[in-house]
Amino acid sequence: MAAEEKFPEYLSVGELAARTGVAVSALHFYEAKGLIQSVRTSGNQRRYARAMLRRVAVIKAAQRTGVPLAEIAGAFASLPASRAPTAQDWRRLSQRWRDDLTERIRLLTQLRDQLQTCIGCGCLSLKDCPLRNPGDVLAEEGPGAHFRPLNKRELSRCG
């Protein structure tokens, strides 16, 4: 059996979906956003180069860390579309997102620590609880709930 028969150069959208675990509709969305590319057959069916398997894997990994699709698309713009991203490409791309991920981890850790102390303390004191928002200092950020990071002094007063 020839290698081309065993591993066809191009995959249908259904084959790509099955291999990546991503819904066909998501693959169409990724294509519309320029994250992956296809060619069309004479019957106007989409066909994806095997390199798109790796691109979809990178998209999924980046999304799991909270990287927005627009940032992923920007990172992919620096890669040749003709080949799959390499391990070196992934190291370079992921380095771009490292600082953002570190900051998100810091904020989530702070939120977790506040949940364990302040929110769980049950003080319900408008005078002393650092969770209250005196003067509504976050109003300028617009309507809705906003996270107000606490300083160390405020944290020490809770629980």
HELIX and SHEET records of a PDB file:
HELIX    1   1 ALA A    3  LYS A    6  1                                   4    
HELIX    2   2 VAL A   13  THR A   20  1                                   8    
HELIX    3   3 VAL A   24  ALA A   32  1                                   9    
HELIX    4   4 ALA A   51  ARG A   64  1                                  14    
HELIX    5   5 LEU A   69  PHE A   76  1                                   8    
HELIX    6   6 ALA A   87  GLN A  114  1                                  28    
HELIX    7   7 LEU A  115  ILE A  119  3                                   5    
HELIX    8   8 GLY A  120  CYS A  121  1                                   2    
HELIX    9   9 PRO A  134  ASP A  136  5                                   3    
HELIX   10  10 ALA A  139  GLU A  141  5                                   3    
HELIX   11  11 LYS A  152  ARG A  157  1                                   6    
SHEET    1   A 3 TYR A  10  SER A  12  0                                        
SHEET    2   A 3 ARG A  46  ALA A  49 -1                                        
SHEET    3   A 3 VAL A  39  ARG A  40 -1                                        
END                                                                             
